[in-house]
Amino acid sequence: MSAHPITRDSHLLDPGFELTLRPMRYPKFYEMYRAAIRNTWTVEEVDFSLDTTDLKSKMSDADRHLIHRLVAFFATGDTIVSNNLVLNLYQHVNSPEARMFLSRQLYEEALHVQFYLTLLDTYIPDPAERNKAFAAIETIPSIRQKGEFCFKWIDSIQDLQRLETREHRRQFLLNLICFAACIEGLFFFAAFAYVYYLRSRGLLHGLASGTNWVFRDESGHMAFAFDVVRTVREEEPDLFDDEMRLQVEEMLEDAIACETQFAADVLSGGVAGLSVNDMRQYLEYCADQRLVQLDMPKKYGAKNPFDFMDLQDVQEVTNFFERRVSSYQVGVQGEVAFDQSF
């Protein structure tokens, strides 16, 4: 792997591996890395002690079906994101400071995998049932469809070793946009909505507390990916044309269809206060926010149907930062700006 020399005409997606941090071409990526470090948390901080009581005595069969489907998706969701990061993203973003962020993101994805592993072990104590949850990506149609959507986009650039042509770069950008806008920005945001809905009913506070931290991480991952896209757009504007916009819109529509089918499964028992139509409207609302983040026009004009999402983090954020500063040498200082698109 030879270093890619800095020149006046160098671009972020130029083939090679630039190794030199000075002069730093993209300091904003380094600042994102530093902000992520200040956001460190551990799974051991999550208290699930009250959640098991909720599952046994405070939730209906429909509620428990929702949770079982949700944790079955969680069982492999972040692992898929990690695989795409390692196999497809890291090698093509030619900036050492950007790769520092991606290295940190990989750590955070591993942390999320650990969080969901602990969640499954806690919520589903029976080993046979746990094995079914981990096999859900093969055995449950609504989860398998989401997995196939992810793998289609992983495979789309699996054999792409170097971004030599304009078409190669467009292929790469579509993969990056898919994982940021559709998987992290739609699939995961829908999952967060289910969690925060249950919390609004006073249920599963341990899951909601850990989800706040995952939410914060995922918002950072999306912000980084969209900044990469924005940077490439500034450097190579010819890559972004009507064809690209239509491809992104089609991708988002496919993701919404997958997630709507999952909602029909998740809510099949009849969960009071949630409907498939509301979830689709929420997905369209999120999709519009992702399009705005990509400097593209909104498509759906949907409003957020979930009041419980409006101020979902206020109390937990206060608790998080008070605990972090008092308990860790990695103290959080200053303000953290949240993704306002939820």
Secondary structure, 3 states (H helix, E strand, C coil): CCCCCCCCCCCCCCCCCCCCCCCCCCHHHHHHHHHHHHCCCCHHHCCCHHHHHHHHHHCCHHHHHHHHHHHHHHHHHHHHHHHHHHHHHCCCCCCHHHHHHHHHHHHHHHHHHHHHHHHHHHHCCCHHHHHHHHCHHHHCHHHHHHHHHHHHHHHCCCCCCCCCCHHHHHHHHHHHHHHHHHHHHHHHHHHHHHHHHHHHCCCCHHHHHHHHHHHHHHHHHHHHHHHHHHHHHHHCHHHCCHHHHHHHHHHHHHHHHHHHHHHHHHCCCCCCCCCHHHHHHHHHHHHHHHHHHCCCCCCCCCCCCCHHHCCCCHHHHHHHHHHHHHHCCCCCCCCCCCCCCC
